[in-house]
Amino acid sequence: MKWSQVTDEEIRNKIQRIVDDGAHRLVNPEQIQKDMLELINIRKESGKDYIPWSPIDLARGYSGFCVMFGALDRAYPQGGWDSIGHPYLQKIQRVIMKEGIREFSLWTGIGGVIIAARALSRDGTRYETFIKELNSFFIKSFPSMMQYMESRLKQGISLKEFDVIQGLSGIGRYVLCFIEEKEMRLAMEQILEYLVKLCADKEHKGLVVPGWYVSSDRCTGYDSKEYPNGHFNCGMSHGIPGVLALMSIALMKGVEVSGQREAIHKIANWIIKWKENDEYGPLWPARISWEENKKGKSRNVVPREAWCYGGPGIARALWLSGIAVNNEEWKSVALETFRGTAMRPKSKWNIESDTFCHGRAGLLQMVQRMYSESGDKIIGELRDKLLEQVLNLWNPEELYGYQEKESSDKQDIAGLLDGAAGVFTVLIGLIQEQDTDWDLIFLIR
């Protein structure tokens, strides 16, 4: 894909200084684990939500750091970053040997581990045996996983069957990295066939609805409280845009099954149907309740300029689908969305964090991709303004220099998804001549 690097020498030097300082704070895996466990204990004691620590996770665990060190190694092949990343991969291997691996997912399971090894492999010239063994384990376990997925399709789906974080959208993106291998290509086709079936209409309470409707008994946490009659999830991280992105990327890579194009059209048109506009541009609800779907109208839609939930993540999926099936309308809506972000005052962005998942680093990476591929001047200006914001957020007095922030809740997190590593990985990519594919894990490429 096209890539437009930052050329201003002063800014490039500032990026290099920040990344060098920040990444060197993340070179000790034992210290990172200690910091994370301390953070969890503090949050437990104060009654705050927390995410359990898992060494193999792509989100906050060692796999995510392998992705960062892989990006740094690509940028500076003589910098020794590959040697720094190697102990992280060794630790992952020891955990797997001791405890096994219980999940197939991209962000919390085997998919992420393989992506981690791939990131450090220097284009497949290293860790070949490790990657091959894990891929073989995946292929052997794949039929039982799909059998379980099929049973959930009949009984009623939850988000974790199809989303990017735990479900088949994320798993499928890992598999797409290895489609030159016959068995992996066949697995990819089965995943797509499943997602095509997922998109078929179903009847619920006398209404015909899209198959990605999640009923109340399949909702958990916040969703079960806020949506007692179920909902349709519109977020890139957990909702139907992730399925749209995967199907579109697969099509662009030459993997197609019966009904895939029709499913792409169905999802994209459904997303367009629920689009609203403020004075700046398009925006979408994070979720659509059963009642809103019945009325055909969502309420209280506010902008949120994030990857996980918000216009830019949805628009990126629309852009990819527009390229995949040559639909200029969808691409136009995607461009309008990012231009809207550029025009909308940042006080209305509803993002506070420095990081990727729901922060400025993730928005910056999506804007960088859209600018590189479209050449749109307004989006290019947004890229430069966002970059300035992210650089100004750097605070060397903080533990990792960047923080996860929501309201008054600030956390020092090292990891890739919602921590400092994700910010550094975004920044280093901006001063490279060529596109790197590390952000495939977010299904934005």
Secondary structure by P-SEA (a helix, b strand, c coil): ccccccccaaaaaaaaaaaaaaaaacccaaaaaaaaaaaaaaaaaabbbbbbbbcccccccaaaaaaaaaaaaaacccccccccaaaaaaaaaaaaaacccccccccccaaaaaaaaaaaccccccaaaaaaaaaaaaaaaaaaaaaaaaaaaaaccccccccccccaaaaaaaaaaccccaaaaaaaaaaaaaaaaaacccccccccccccccccccccaaaaaacccccccccccccaaaaaaaaaaaaaacccccaaaaaaaaaaaaaaaaccccccbbbbbccccaaaaaaccccbbbbbbcccccaaaaaaaaaaaaaaaccaaaaaaaaaaaaaaaaccccccccccccccccaaaaaaaaaaaaaacccaaaaaaaaaaaaaaaaaccccccccccccccccccccccccccaaaaaaaaaaaacccccccccccccc
